[in-house]
Amino acid sequence: MAIDIALTSLAMPLTEFPAIAREAEQRGYRTAWVGEASGAEAIVLSTLIATHTQTIKIANGVIPVQTRTPIVYGQAAATLGHLAPGRFALGLGLSSEIIVGQWHGLPFAPSIQQMREAVQIIRMAAAGERVNFEGKFYRLKNFRLAIPAPTPAPRIYLAALGPRMCELAGEVADGVLLNWIPPSAVPATWRPGPSGPAGACPTWTSRCTSAPASPTSPSRCARRWPATSPGTRS
């Protein structure tokens, strides 16, 4: 079973991140996960990890989709795709009124449509396509990335607390991040819908709600996914 590790600025000094990331890589952890709320900025920390390691994957778990424009996310994903080819995944969630509205002073609407539009724009931008987009939440004209698109394209994961976001993740993303559910509920979350699988994707991820804190325990990290089998969401 592959084991990942969550690296958080709330639990360790920022100056120790490079050494801790290298140690996690040496110990065989598969992915280093970096989230964002009111602590350190996740893209900066992802870049720090990427530039001080060689093989460990880096993923965001998660960043609010509303606090940056989709173009900025596309630029960040493309940049990290070059710094850590094949190792970076952008993890996005709809966040909350407190984080988006009160802390950032931005309009907050927990809309599946906003996430759908954002993912589409991020993929277009990171792929080097010319972005012209007319949607409910975003209206953009004539953006094009001025650096080569990374190969492979960075992955995008979506945080899901309910079936609608799980279905969207299966449709437009490369994986889904689950939280606040007991392990016994995980099989039902991936149960095919009445008309077949609700949006199978190349890989899926699951996010557990807790994990042992011992730095020597192989179970310290809380995320795992099958390497080849597609996931389905109800």
C-alpha positions as a Markdown table, in Angstrom:
| # | Residue | x | y | z |
|---|---|---|---|---|
| 1 | Met | 0.0 | 0.0 | 0.0 |
| 2 | Ala | 1.4 | 3.4 | -1.0 |
| 3 | Ile | 1.6 | 5.9 | 1.9 |
| 4 | Asp | 1.5 | 9.7 | 1.6 |
| 5 | Ile | 2.3 | 12.4 | 4.1 |
| 6 | Ala | 0.6 | 15.7 | 5.0 |
| 7 | Leu | 3.1 | 18.6 | 5.5 |
| 8 | Thr | 1.6 | 21.6 | 7.3 |
| 9 | Ser | 3.2 | 24.9 | 8.4 |
| 10 | Leu | 1.0 | 24.7 | 11.6 |
| 11 | Ala | 3.0 | 21.7 | 12.8 |
| 12 | Met | 6.6 | 22.6 | 11.8 |
| 13 | Pro | 8.8 | 25.6 | 11.2 |
| 14 | Leu | 8.8 | 26.7 | 7.5 |
| 15 | Thr | 12.6 | 26.6 | 7.5 |
| 16 | Glu | 12.5 | 22.9 | 8.1 |
| 17 | Phe | 10.3 | 22.1 | 5.1 |
| 18 | Pro | 13.1 | 21.3 | 2.7 |
| 19 | Ala | 14.7 | 18.8 | 5.1 |
| 20 | Ile | 11.4 | 17.2 | 6.1 |
| 21 | Ala | 10.4 | 16.9 | 2.4 |
| 22 | Arg | 13.7 | 15.2 | 1.6 |
| 23 | Glu | 13.4 | 12.9 | 4.5 |
| 24 | Ala | 9.8 | 11.9 | 3.5 |
| 25 | Glu | 11.1 | 11.1 | 0.0 |
| 26 | Gln | 14.0 | 9.0 | 1.5 |
| 27 | Arg | 11.5 | 7.1 | 3.7 |
| 28 | Gly | 9.4 | 6.2 | 0.6 |
| 29 | Tyr | 6.4 | 8.3 | 1.0 |
| 30 | Arg | 4.6 | 8.7 | -2.3 |
| 31 | Thr | 3.0 | 12.1 | -2.1 |
| 32 | Ala | 3.5 | 15.2 | 0.1 |
| 33 | Trp | 0.1 | 17.0 | 0.6 |
| 34 | Val | 0.0 | 20.7 | 1.3 |
| 35 | Gly | -3.3 | 22.5 | 2.2 |
| 36 | Glu | -4.1 | 26.2 | 2.7 |
| 37 | Ala | -6.4 | 28.2 | 5.0 |
| 38 | Ser | -4.9 | 30.9 | 7.2 |
| 39 | Gly | -1.3 | 29.6 | 7.4 |
| 40 | Ala | 1.4 | 29.4 | 4.8 |
| 41 | Glu | 0.6 | 29.8 | 1.1 |
| 42 | Ala | 0.2 | 26.4 | -0.6 |
| 43 | Ile | 1.7 | 27.1 | -4.0 |
| 44 | Val | 4.8 | 28.5 | -2.5 |
| 45 | Leu | 5.2 | 25.5 | -0.2 |
| 46 | Ser | 4.5 | 23.2 | -3.2 |
| 47 | Thr | 7.3 | 24.9 | -5.1 |
| 48 | Leu | 9.6 | 24.6 | -2.1 |
| 49 | Ile | 9.0 | 20.9 | -1.9 |
| 50 | Ala | 9.3 | 20.4 | -5.7 |
| 51 | Thr | 12.7 | 22.2 | -5.8 |
| 52 | His | 14.2 | 20.2 | -2.9 |
| 53 | Thr | 13.1 | 16.7 | -4.0 |
| 54 | Gln | 13.4 | 14.4 | -7.0 |
| 55 | Thr | 10.7 | 11.8 | -6.9 |
| 56 | Ile | 8.0 | 12.4 | -4.3 |
| 57 | Lys | 4.7 | 13.7 | -5.7 |
| 58 | Ile | 3.3 | 17.0 | -4.5 |
| 59 | Ala | -0.4 | 17.7 | -4.2 |
| 60 | Asn | -2.6 | 20.4 | -2.7 |
| 61 | Gly | -5.3 | 19.2 | -0.2 |
| 62 | Val | -6.9 | 21.7 | -0.7 |
| 63 | Ile | -6.9 | 25.3 | -1.9 |
| 64 | Pro | -10.1 | 27.3 | -2.2 |
| 65 | Val | -11.0 | 27.7 | -5.9 |
| 66 | Gln | -12.3 | 31.3 | -5.3 |
| 67 | Thr | -9.2 | 32.9 | -3.8 |
| 68 | Arg | -7.2 | 33.0 | -7.1 |
| 69 | Thr | -8.4 | 33.3 | -10.7 |
| 70 | Pro | -8.4 | 30.2 | -12.8 |
| 71 | Ile | -5.7 | 31.8 | -15.0 |
| 72 | Val | -3.4 | 32.2 | -11.9 |
| 73 | Tyr | -4.1 | 28.5 | -11.0 |
| 74 | Gly | -3.3 | 27.5 | -14.6 |
| 75 | Gln | 0.0 | 29.4 | -14.5 |
| 76 | Ala | 0.9 | 27.9 | -11.2 |
| 77 | Ala | 0.0 | 24.4 | -12.3 |
| 78 | Ala | 2.1 | 24.9 | -15.5 |
| 79 | Thr | 5.0 | 26.3 | -13.6 |
| 80 | Leu | 5.0 | 23.4 | -11.1 |
| 81 | Gly | 4.6 | 21.0 | -14.0 |
| 82 | His | 7.9 | 22.2 | -15.3 |
| 83 | Leu | 9.6 | 22.2 | -11.9 |
| 84 | Ala | 8.4 | 18.7 | -11.0 |
| 85 | Pro | 7.4 | 17.0 | -14.2 |
| 86 | Gly | 4.6 | 14.5 | -13.6 |
| 87 | Arg | 4.7 | 15.0 | -9.8 |
| 88 | Phe | 2.3 | 17.9 | -9.1 |
| 89 | Ala | -1.5 | 17.8 | -8.6 |
| 90 | Leu | -3.6 | 20.9 | -8.0 |
| 91 | Gly | -6.3 | 20.2 | -5.3 |
| 92 | Leu | -9.3 | 22.5 | -5.2 |
| 93 | Gly | -12.3 | 22.9 | -3.0 |
| 94 | Leu | -15.3 | 25.3 | -2.7 |
| 95 | Ser | -14.2 | 26.3 | 0.8 |
| 96 | Ser | -16.5 | 28.3 | 3.1 |
| 97 | Glu | -18.1 | 31.7 | 3.7 |
| 98 | Ile | -15.6 | 32.4 | 6.5 |
| 99 | Ile | -12.5 | 31.8 | 4.4 |
| 100 | Val | -13.8 | 33.2 | 1.1 |
| 101 | Gly | -16.2 | 35.9 | 2.2 |
| 102 | Gln | -14.9 | 37.1 | 5.5 |
| 103 | Trp | -11.1 | 36.5 | 5.2 |
| 104 | His | -10.7 | 37.3 | 1.5 |
| 105 | Gly | -13.6 | 39.7 | 1.0 |
| 106 | Leu | -14.8 | 37.8 | -2.1 |
| 107 | Pro | -18.3 | 36.7 | -3.1 |
| 108 | Phe | -19.0 | 33.2 | -1.8 |
| 109 | Ala | -21.4 | 30.8 | -3.5 |
| 110 | Pro | -20.9 | 27.1 | -3.0 |
| 111 | Ser | -21.5 | 26.5 | -6.6 |
| 112 | Ile | -20.7 | 23.3 | -8.5 |
| 113 | Gln | -20.9 | 25.4 | -11.7 |
| 114 | Gln | -18.1 | 27.7 | -10.5 |
| 115 | Met | -15.8 | 24.7 | -10.0 |
| 116 | Arg | -16.7 | 23.2 | -13.4 |
| 117 | Glu | -15.9 | 26.5 | -15.1 |
| 118 | Ala | -12.7 | 27.0 | -13.1 |
| 119 | Val | -11.4 | 23.5 | -13.9 |
| 120 | Gln | -12.1 | 24.0 | -17.6 |
| 121 | Ile | -10.2 | 27.3 | -17.7 |
| 122 | Ile | -7.3 | 26.0 | -15.6 |
| 123 | Arg | -6.8 | 23.1 | -18.0 |
| 124 | Met | -7.0 | 25.3 | -21.1 |
| 125 | Ala | -4.5 | 27.8 | -19.6 |
| 126 | Ala | -2.0 | 25.1 | -18.4 |
| 127 | Ala | -2.2 | 23.4 | -21.8 |
| 128 | Gly | -1.1 | 26.7 | -23.5 |
| 129 | Glu | -4.4 | 27.1 | -25.3 |
| 130 | Arg | -5.8 | 30.5 | -26.1 |
| 131 | Val | -8.5 | 31.1 | -23.4 |
| 132 | Asn | -11.7 | 32.8 | -24.5 |
| 133 | Phe | -14.5 | 31.9 | -22.0 |
| 134 | Glu | -18.0 | 33.0 | -21.4 |
| 135 | Gly | -19.5 | 31.5 | -18.3 |
| 136 | Lys | -21.7 | 32.3 | -15.3 |
| 137 | Phe | -18.7 | 33.0 | -13.0 |
| 138 | Tyr | -15.8 | 33.7 | -15.4 |
| 139 | Arg | -15.6 | 35.8 | -18.6 |
| 140 | Leu | -12.2 | 35.9 | -20.1 |
| 141 | Lys | -10.6 | 37.0 | -23.4 |
| 142 | Asn | -7.4 | 36.2 | -25.2 |
| 143 | Phe | -5.2 | 34.8 | -22.5 |
| 144 | Arg | -2.4 | 32.5 | -23.6 |
| 145 | Leu | 0.4 | 31.0 | -21.6 |
| 146 | Ala | 3.8 | 32.5 | -22.6 |
| 147 | Ile | 5.8 | 29.4 | -21.6 |
| 148 | Pro | 5.6 | 25.9 | -23.1 |
| 149 | Ala | 2.9 | 23.7 | -21.7 |
| 150 | Pro | 4.3 | 21.1 | -19.3 |
| 151 | Thr | 4.3 | 17.4 | -20.2 |
| 152 | Pro | 2.5 | 15.5 | -18.7 |
| 153 | Ala | -0.3 | 18.0 | -17.9 |
| 154 | Pro | -0.6 | 18.6 | -14.1 |
| 155 | Arg | -3.4 | 16.7 | -12.5 |
| 156 | Ile | -6.5 | 18.3 | -10.8 |
| 157 | Tyr | -8.3 | 16.9 | -7.8 |
| 158 | Leu | -11.5 | 18.1 | -6.4 |
| 159 | Ala | -12.6 | 18.1 | -2.7 |
| 160 | Ala | -16.0 | 16.5 | -2.3 |
| 161 | Leu | -18.4 | 16.4 | 0.6 |
| 162 | Gly | -21.4 | 15.3 | -1.3 |
| 163 | Pro | -22.5 | 13.3 | -4.4 |
| 164 | Arg | -22.8 | 16.2 | -6.8 |
| 165 | Met | -19.1 | 17.2 | -6.4 |
| 166 | Cys | -18.1 | 13.6 | -6.5 |
| 167 | Glu | -19.9 | 13.3 | -9.9 |
| 168 | Leu | -18.2 | 16.5 | -11.1 |
| 169 | Ala | -14.8 | 15.2 | -10.1 |
| 170 | Gly | -15.5 | 12.0 | -12.0 |
| 171 | Glu | -16.5 | 14.1 | -15.0 |
| 172 | Val | -13.8 | 16.8 | -15.2 |
| 173 | Ala | -11.0 | 16.0 | -12.7 |
| 174 | Asp | -8.3 | 13.4 | -12.3 |
| 175 | Gly | -9.3 | 12.5 | -8.7 |
| 176 | Val | -11.5 | 13.2 | -5.7 |
| 177 | Leu | -10.6 | 14.1 | -2.1 |
| 178 | Leu | -13.0 | 12.9 | 0.5 |
| 179 | Asn | -13.2 | 14.1 | 4.1 |
| 180 | Trp | -15.5 | 14.0 | 7.1 |
| 181 | Ile | -16.8 | 10.5 | 6.3 |
| 182 | Pro | -16.2 | 7.3 | 8.2 |
| 183 | Pro | -14.2 | 4.5 | 6.5 |
| 184 | Ser | -17.4 | 2.4 | 6.3 |
| 185 | Ala | -19.0 | 5.0 | 4.0 |
| 186 | Val | -16.2 | 5.0 | 1.5 |
| 187 | Pro | -17.5 | 2.1 | -0.6 |
| 188 | Ala | -20.9 | 3.7 | -1.0 |
| 189 | Thr | -19.3 | 6.9 | -2.2 |
| 190 | Trp | -17.7 | 5.0 | -5.1 |
| 191 | Arg | -20.8 | 3.0 | -5.9 |
| 192 | Pro | -21.9 | 3.3 | -9.5 |
| 193 | Gly | -25.0 | 5.3 | -10.2 |
| 194 | Pro | -28.3 | 3.8 | -11.6 |
| 195 | Ser | -27.1 | 4.4 | -15.1 |
| 196 | Gly | -23.6 | 3.2 | -14.7 |
| 197 | Pro | -20.4 | 4.7 | -13.2 |
| 198 | Ala | -20.8 | 8.4 | -12.4 |
| 199 | Gly | -17.8 | 9.6 | -14.3 |
| 200 | Ala | -14.9 | 7.2 | -14.0 |
| 201 | Cys | -11.5 | 8.9 | -14.1 |
| 202 | Pro | -7.9 | 7.6 | -14.5 |
| 203 | Thr | -7.2 | 7.6 | -10.8 |
| 204 | Trp | -9.0 | 8.4 | -7.6 |
| 205 | Thr | -7.8 | 9.5 | -4.2 |
| 206 | Ser | -9.3 | 9.3 | -0.8 |
| 207 | Arg | -8.6 | 11.5 | 2.1 |
| 208 | Cys | -9.0 | 10.0 | 5.6 |
| 209 | Thr | -10.1 | 12.1 | 8.6 |
| 210 | Ser | -7.3 | 11.1 | 10.9 |
| 211 | Ala | -3.9 | 9.4 | 11.0 |
| 212 | Pro | -1.3 | 8.5 | 13.6 |
| 213 | Ala | 1.1 | 11.3 | 14.4 |
| 214 | Ser | 4.2 | 9.3 | 14.9 |
| 215 | Pro | 6.9 | 10.3 | 12.4 |
| 216 | Thr | 8.2 | 6.8 | 12.3 |
| 217 | Ser | 4.9 | 5.1 | 11.6 |
| 218 | Pro | 4.2 | 4.0 | 8.0 |
| 219 | Ser | 0.5 | 4.8 | 8.7 |
| 220 | Arg | 1.2 | 8.5 | 9.4 |
| 221 | Cys | -0.1 | 9.7 | 6.1 |
| 222 | Ala | -3.8 | 9.7 | 5.3 |
| 223 | Arg | -4.3 | 9.2 | 1.6 |
| 224 | Arg | -4.1 | 6.3 | -0.8 |
| 225 | Trp | -5.4 | 5.3 | -4.2 |
| 226 | Pro | -5.1 | 2.4 | -6.6 |
| 227 | Ala | -2.5 | 3.1 | -9.3 |
| 228 | Thr | -4.4 | 1.8 | -12.3 |
| 229 | Ser | -8.1 | 1.2 | -11.5 |
| 230 | Pro | -10.7 | 3.8 | -12.4 |
| 231 | Gly | -12.8 | 5.2 | -9.6 |
| 232 | Thr | -16.5 | 5.7 | -9.7 |
| 233 | Arg | -18.6 | 8.1 | -7.7 |
| 234 | Ser | -22.3 | 8.0 | -6.7 |
